Amino acid sequence: MLATCDIDGQSANLLDIKCLLIGNGMRYPQRVYEAVSAWAQLEPPSNPYSCSCIILPGEIAVHLTINDTSAFALDLDDNGQVCLLHNGMRLTEVSFPLATTYYDQLTSQGRPFGSIAVLEGKSLMAFFYMWPCEYIRTKETCEFCFQVRADMAGFNLPSPSDEEVAEIIGWGIEHAGVKQVQLTAGTKFIGRDECQRYARLLGAIDRIVGLDKIPAEIYCYVTAPKEPALVDQILDAGANRVAHDLHVWDRKLHARISPGHARHVGRDGQLRALEHIADKYGPNRAFSSFVAGIEPLDSMLQGAEYLASRGIVPAFSVWMPPAGSTHAEHRPPSLDYYSQALREFACLYRRHGLNPPGIAAGSHVSICHDVYRHADDVLGESQAEKGWEYVNA
């Protein structure tokens, strides 16, 4: 049962809280880090580029975004336990993933694991940028692009070899409790090249580690190719799912925040590729994420319904404006926006028999699997009444 809290006179469950924390960030004093750093996978407040998280009750992982003006704060209670506060009032206790030596490791080619992939929550490994995005050449990168943020910070992210990717995955499974792997790469203008590269990478992972050794699943975020059948080679090579992200449903907004995708692929091209996967491989094999908080809720829900009715999983993450973004001053939406979005997505998953990607205490910013696991609490209904069976992917 999800706990509920009072936020400015409104009742909010812990999934509502996750959305609010991602969109608003939290204050994170040094004393919190010092209290848990001996055992927790946590970076100090002085590292603004870390991939740290807190775990709310119910195994809900939340990205730890530092915002010194936020009404939310981490602090220590009278017993020295870390808790979450809102305007000075205690909301709930929190925990952290256990520390590993993952970020101390180097690949066989001498590159830090953490410059290639990060650990999210308790058991998700996310590769964030395996090869450069060619949209940088035409200055048409998406506002969500990690490479743009890295360039602004002066980083030079490596493009790992297939063998390094496999090496990191193998180490993570054996030593860091990794259960699920997310592969994300830069966009190529020629979709055939991107699909072939993913297929080769999956082949290397299978040869060196064994795809069957990944306890949950491995999925790939891919630019939709103009010939939808090209993506077959990725699924045939062993990917459990493929995502072609729409980000938003509104066409004009999509063109503004993802100009390269809008001009070179287009929403119709993305939909053709998603529908091809669903038609050929069945439901739950294709998914597409929306970014909650950028477009009006009705627009996002219209897109989510379109996908769900075709066996494509609509996923959603919460907008977290990065420093330097043209939306950096964007105000997060209200609690009502998030609460309704959570309810509507829970209904879609139930009505269409969809199982979104993710695991318990997994992604920091995606909330779709949290919604799926806690659908009864979100909807206020019992499993027995609705015959809802939770299947942990």
FINU-212972 format. One line per field, with one value per residue (C-alpha): x, y, z; chain; residue number from 1. Coordinates in nm, 3 decimals. Last residue first. Layout:
residues N
X <- (X,...)
Y <- (Y,...)
Z <- (Z,...)
cadena <- (A,...)
num <- (NUM,...)
This chain:
residues 393
X <- (0.944,0.752,0.405,0.126,-0.210,-0.517,-0.843,-1.027,-1.192,-0.927,-0.647,-0.806,-0.901,-0.784,-0.659,-0.306,-0.304,-0.417,-0.172,0.130,0.348,0.229,0.267,0.620,0.687,0.585,0.772,1.083,1.314,1.527,1.477,1.488,1.366,1.136,1.199,1.137,0.964,0.586,0.351,0.040,-0.289,-0.485,-0.727,-0.477,-0.189,-0.423,-0.589,-0.253,-0.155,-0.472,-0.425,-0.061,-0.141,-0.425,-0.196,0.081,-0.143,-0.317,0.019,0.074,0.308,0.679,0.776,1.007,1.299,1.549,1.327,1.586,1.815,2.128,2.099,1.875,1.496,1.369,1.053,0.909,0.928,0.650,0.587,0.323,0.352,0.261,-0.019,-0.215,-0.470,-0.179,-0.016,-0.319,-0.415,-0.071,-0.088,-0.423,-0.292,-0.001,-0.232,-0.480,-0.197,-0.077,0.284,0.610,0.524,0.531,0.795,0.647,0.824,0.768,0.739,0.762,0.770,0.469,0.216,0.304,0.621,0.509,0.219,0.367,0.706,0.555,0.335,0.640,0.819,0.517,0.464,0.818,0.788,0.457,0.615,0.890,1.217,1.453,1.276,1.103,1.389,1.639,1.420,1.347,1.233,1.078,0.955,0.800,0.618,0.464,0.365,0.202,0.247,0.559,0.878,0.802,1.061,1.125,1.179,1.278,1.209,1.356,1.666,1.803,1.954,1.609,1.487,1.770,1.753,1.383,1.457,1.528,1.166,1.056,1.227,1.266,1.444,1.306,1.596,1.662,1.635,1.726,1.608,1.771,1.564,1.528,1.804,2.066,2.251,2.034,2.199,2.526,2.831,3.090,2.896,2.558,2.706,2.892,2.576,2.385,2.651,2.635,2.256,2.283,2.533,2.314,2.017,2.219,2.367,2.028,1.882,2.112,2.120,2.260,2.123,2.341,2.303,2.086,2.104,1.914,2.018,1.823,1.920,2.245,2.340,2.667,2.936,2.835,2.571,2.766,3.091,2.924,2.752,3.077,3.265,2.985,2.998,3.378,3.363,3.123,3.375,3.296,3.235,3.392,3.229,3.440,3.314,3.334,3.012,2.837,2.954,2.808,2.473,2.468,2.569,2.290,2.031,1.690,1.675,1.708,1.995,1.941,2.270,2.334,2.651,2.510,2.236,2.502,2.471,2.796,2.823,2.741,2.563,2.359,2.427,2.189,2.240,1.937,1.972,1.927,1.831,2.020,2.377,2.554,2.713,3.001,3.182,3.095,3.285,3.602,3.812,4.140,4.099,4.028,3.750,3.811,3.635,3.612,3.255,3.139,3.296,2.952,2.749,2.402,2.114,1.966,1.689,1.414,1.189,0.869,0.699,0.855,0.749,1.015,0.853,0.844,1.081,1.229,1.403,1.751,1.775,1.980,1.723,1.605,1.554,1.827,1.769,1.662,1.469,1.160,1.044,1.310,1.537,1.865,1.782,1.987,1.845,1.845,1.667,1.389,1.373,1.045,1.088,0.757,0.906,1.109,1.457,1.689,1.901,2.246,2.364,2.632,2.680,2.628,2.912,2.950,2.639,2.839,2.774,2.568,2.575,2.527,2.741,3.003,2.838,2.531,2.565,2.823,2.590,2.308,2.540,2.639,2.291,2.061,1.783,1.543,1.455,1.136,1.039,1.201,1.075,0.720,0.699,0.835,0.590,0.295,0.431,0.452,0.086,-0.031,-0.318,-0.355,-0.330,0.006,0.142,0.000,0.142,0.016,0.176,0.146,0.000)
Y <- (-0.812,-0.828,-0.962,-0.801,-0.967,-0.746,-0.936,-0.608,-0.662,-0.904,-0.663,-0.401,-0.055,0.293,0.362,0.460,0.208,-0.072,0.033,0.015,-0.214,-0.064,0.293,0.221,0.061,0.380,0.622,0.699,0.944,0.738,0.403,0.090,0.047,-0.229,-0.313,-0.145,-0.179,-0.140,-0.441,-0.381,-0.568,-0.303,-0.200,-0.246,-0.057,0.217,0.253,0.286,0.548,0.746,0.730,0.841,1.125,1.241,1.255,1.431,1.710,1.746,1.795,2.098,2.135,2.211,2.571,2.610,2.838,2.591,2.544,2.682,2.435,2.575,2.361,2.064,2.087,1.761,1.665,1.346,1.020,0.838,0.511,0.432,0.059,-0.024,-0.280,-0.071,0.069,0.160,0.381,0.594,0.611,0.747,1.006,1.138,1.130,1.355,1.606,1.611,1.668,1.986,1.957,1.979,1.825,1.457,1.359,1.086,0.757,0.506,0.130,-0.168,-0.534,-0.504,-0.628,-0.861,-0.920,-0.840,-0.599,-0.438,-0.393,-0.244,-0.015,0.134,0.186,0.348,0.565,0.697,0.780,0.958,1.160,1.282,1.113,1.375,1.700,1.612,1.393,1.670,1.942,1.763,2.047,2.276,2.020,1.817,2.126,2.178,1.812,1.776,1.416,1.470,1.271,1.047,0.789,0.489,0.214,-0.145,-0.444,-0.776,-0.726,-1.062,-1.026,-1.082,-0.774,-0.564,-0.720,-0.642,-0.269,-0.258,-0.360,-0.001,0.140,0.507,0.399,0.502,0.624,0.353,0.321,-0.039,-0.293,-0.563,-0.773,-0.921,-1.155,-1.073,-1.406,-1.508,-1.234,-1.422,-1.237,-1.244,-1.390,-1.246,-0.902,-0.917,-1.013,-0.733,-0.489,-0.619,-0.577,-0.226,-0.132,-0.274,-0.073,0.250,0.195,0.116,0.430,0.656,0.997,0.840,0.915,0.873,0.573,0.435,0.081,-0.006,-0.316,-0.493,-0.715,-0.559,-0.684,-0.490,-0.760,-1.035,-0.859,-0.534,-0.701,-0.873,-0.554,-0.356,-0.616,-0.636,-0.259,-0.273,-0.549,-0.349,-0.066,0.241,0.586,0.808,1.120,1.433,1.646,2.025,2.083,2.232,1.935,1.699,1.877,1.854,1.488,1.414,1.506,1.595,1.923,1.722,1.798,1.986,2.174,2.028,1.844,1.770,1.571,1.303,1.183,1.028,0.663,0.473,0.757,0.672,0.312,0.246,-0.032,-0.102,-0.295,-0.090,0.251,0.355,0.248,0.449,0.363,0.489,0.754,0.559,0.251,0.457,0.403,0.213,-0.004,-0.313,-0.108,0.079,0.025,0.265,0.363,0.004,-0.046,-0.097,0.111,0.001,0.182,0.451,0.483,0.731,0.803,0.988,1.327,1.528,1.893,2.159,2.299,1.943,1.699,1.367,1.154,1.025,0.852,1.011,0.923,1.283,1.305,1.371,1.580,1.565,1.863,1.954,2.317,2.365,2.671,2.481,2.253,1.933,1.660,1.321,1.096,0.900,0.521,0.376,0.049,0.083,0.321,0.590,0.515,0.812,0.864,0.953,0.987,1.247,1.560,1.815,1.673,1.902,1.750,1.431,1.119,0.828,0.450,0.408,0.227,0.463,0.762,0.743,1.015,1.218,1.251,1.376,1.621,1.773,1.913,1.803,2.042,1.889,1.885,2.043,1.825,1.507,1.562,1.642,1.330,1.110,1.269,1.181,0.826,0.845,0.933,1.292,1.436,1.809,2.075,2.211,1.860,1.615,1.266,0.926,0.586,0.333,0.000)
Z <- (-1.612,-1.285,-1.367,-1.169,-1.208,-1.207,-1.165,-1.115,-0.779,-0.657,-0.743,-0.522,-0.643,-0.549,-0.901,-0.802,-0.519,-0.749,-1.018,-0.787,-0.998,-1.328,-1.208,-1.085,-1.422,-1.603,-1.377,-1.576,-1.400,-1.160,-1.331,-1.118,-0.760,-0.886,-1.250,-1.584,-1.916,-1.936,-1.922,-2.130,-2.108,-2.298,-2.023,-1.742,-1.898,-2.018,-1.678,-1.503,-1.763,-1.689,-1.314,-1.325,-1.564,-1.339,-1.038,-1.232,-1.361,-1.023,-0.852,-1.069,-1.363,-1.334,-1.415,-1.712,-1.630,-1.774,-2.081,-2.323,-2.151,-1.988,-1.676,-1.744,-1.703,-1.547,-1.731,-1.586,-1.775,-1.946,-2.114,-2.374,-2.450,-2.809,-2.843,-3.093,-2.846,-2.620,-2.883,-2.965,-2.596,-2.505,-2.781,-2.661,-2.305,-2.398,-2.566,-2.279,-2.032,-2.199,-2.317,-2.125,-1.789,-1.865,-2.117,-2.335,-2.390,-2.665,-2.646,-2.877,-2.769,-2.536,-2.792,-3.079,-3.279,-3.633,-3.580,-3.268,-3.433,-3.749,-3.540,-3.370,-3.702,-3.867,-3.559,-3.570,-3.937,-3.879,-3.599,-3.826,-3.916,-4.064,-3.979,-3.651,-3.530,-3.592,-3.443,-3.115,-2.884,-3.145,-3.396,-3.115,-2.990,-3.331,-3.363,-3.020,-2.907,-2.698,-2.636,-2.940,-2.842,-3.067,-2.813,-2.883,-2.662,-2.555,-2.767,-2.886,-3.232,-3.387,-3.204,-3.342,-3.689,-3.707,-3.682,-4.055,-4.119,-4.047,-4.358,-4.270,-3.954,-3.612,-3.401,-3.143,-2.766,-2.694,-2.440,-2.231,-1.995,-1.647,-1.527,-1.793,-1.822,-2.119,-2.321,-2.278,-2.153,-2.434,-2.726,-2.629,-2.564,-2.895,-3.085,-2.914,-3.032,-3.389,-3.392,-3.249,-3.518,-3.791,-3.668,-3.659,-4.005,-4.160,-4.006,-4.205,-4.038,-3.722,-3.378,-3.071,-2.849,-2.569,-2.432,-2.116,-1.921,-1.647,-1.356,-1.232,-0.886,-0.875,-0.884,-1.125,-1.331,-1.336,-1.436,-1.731,-1.839,-1.826,-2.030,-2.286,-2.337,-2.355,-2.619,-2.833,-2.828,-2.623,-2.771,-2.508,-2.363,-2.377,-2.093,-2.085,-1.894,-2.198,-2.405,-2.146,-2.157,-2.536,-2.516,-2.269,-2.529,-2.384,-2.576,-2.893,-3.129,-3.454,-3.476,-3.825,-3.727,-3.379,-3.553,-3.609,-3.252,-3.134,-3.026,-2.706,-2.531,-2.220,-2.129,-1.839,-1.586,-1.366,-1.037,-0.722,-0.855,-1.163,-1.231,-1.498,-1.831,-2.046,-1.840,-1.524,-1.640,-1.651,-1.966,-1.959,-2.269,-2.057,-1.900,-1.577,-1.243,-0.949,-1.039,-0.997,-0.654,-0.500,-0.256,-0.152,-0.316,-0.092,0.167,0.246,0.543,0.476,0.467,0.750,0.755,0.696,0.383,0.249,0.414,0.310,0.570,0.642,0.979,1.259,1.524,1.561,1.186,0.930,0.620,0.257,0.129,-0.071,-0.092,-0.358,-0.363,-0.320,-0.609,-0.629,-0.848,-0.678,-0.924,-0.759,-0.716,-0.588,-0.399,-0.215,0.040,-0.140,-0.272,-0.321,-0.628,-0.751,-1.110,-1.047,-1.257,-0.978,-0.768,-0.464,-0.306,-0.242,-0.454,-0.331,-0.353,0.022,0.279,0.423,0.254,0.479,0.745,0.554,0.255,0.473,0.650,0.313,0.264,-0.019,-0.109,-0.356,-0.725,-0.862,-1.158,-1.032,-0.678,-0.789,-1.004,-0.725,-0.479,-0.702,-0.701,-0.322,-0.284,-0.259,-0.054,-0.102,0.171,0.060,0.011,0.265,0.233,0.121,0.170,-0.108,0.000)
cadena <- (A,A,A,A,A,A,A,A,A,A,A,A,A,A,A,A,A,A,A,A,A,A,A,A,A,A,A,A,A,A,A,A,A,A,A,A,A,A,A,A,A,A,A,A,A,A,A,A,A,A,A,A,A,A,A,A,A,A,A,A,A,A,A,A,A,A,A,A,A,A,A,A,A,A,A,A,A,A,A,A,A,A,A,A,A,A,A,A,A,A,A,A,A,A,A,A,A,A,A,A,A,A,A,A,A,A,A,A,A,A,A,A,A,A,A,A,A,A,A,A,A,A,A,A,A,A,A,A,A,A,A,A,A,A,A,A,A,A,A,A,A,A,A,A,A,A,A,A,A,A,A,A,A,A,A,A,A,A,A,A,A,A,A,A,A,A,A,A,A,A,A,A,A,A,A,A,A,A,A,A,A,A,A,A,A,A,A,A,A,A,A,A,A,A,A,A,A,A,A,A,A,A,A,A,A,A,A,A,A,A,A,A,A,A,A,A,A,A,A,A,A,A,A,A,A,A,A,A,A,A,A,A,A,A,A,A,A,A,A,A,A,A,A,A,A,A,A,A,A,A,A,A,A,A,A,A,A,A,A,A,A,A,A,A,A,A,A,A,A,A,A,A,A,A,A,A,A,A,A,A,A,A,A,A,A,A,A,A,A,A,A,A,A,A,A,A,A,A,A,A,A,A,A,A,A,A,A,A,A,A,A,A,A,A,A,A,A,A,A,A,A,A,A,A,A,A,A,A,A,A,A,A,A,A,A,A,A,A,A,A,A,A,A,A,A,A,A,A,A,A,A,A,A,A,A,A,A,A,A,A,A,A,A,A,A,A,A,A,A,A,A,A,A,A,A,A,A,A,A,A,A,A,A,A,A,A,A,A,A,A,A,A,A)
num <- (393,392,391,390,389,388,387,386,385,384,383,382,381,380,379,378,377,376,375,374,373,372,371,370,369,368,367,366,365,364,363,362,361,360,359,358,357,356,355,354,353,352,351,350,349,348,347,346,345,344,343,342,341,340,339,338,337,336,335,334,333,332,331,330,329,328,327,326,325,324,323,322,321,320,319,318,317,316,315,314,313,312,311,310,309,308,307,306,305,304,303,302,301,300,299,298,297,296,295,294,293,292,291,290,289,288,287,286,285,284,283,282,281,280,279,278,277,276,275,274,273,272,271,270,269,268,267,266,265,264,263,262,261,260,259,258,257,256,255,254,253,252,251,250,249,248,247,246,245,244,243,242,241,240,239,238,237,236,235,234,233,232,231,230,229,228,227,226,225,224,223,222,221,220,219,218,217,216,215,214,213,212,211,210,209,208,207,206,205,204,203,202,201,200,199,198,197,196,195,194,193,192,191,190,189,188,187,186,185,184,183,182,181,180,179,178,177,176,175,174,173,172,171,170,169,168,167,166,165,164,163,162,161,160,159,158,157,156,155,154,153,152,151,150,149,148,147,146,145,144,143,142,141,140,139,138,137,136,135,134,133,132,131,130,129,128,127,126,125,124,123,122,121,120,119,118,117,116,115,114,113,112,111,110,109,108,107,106,105,104,103,102,101,100,99,98,97,96,95,94,93,92,91,90,89,88,87,86,85,84,83,82,81,80,79,78,77,76,75,74,73,72,71,70,69,68,67,66,65,64,63,62,61,60,59,58,57,56,55,54,53,52,51,50,49,48,47,46,45,44,43,42,41,40,39,38,37,36,35,34,33,32,31,30,29,28,27,26,25,24,23,22,21,20,19,18,17,16,15,14,13,12,11,10,9,8,7,6,5,4,3,2,1)
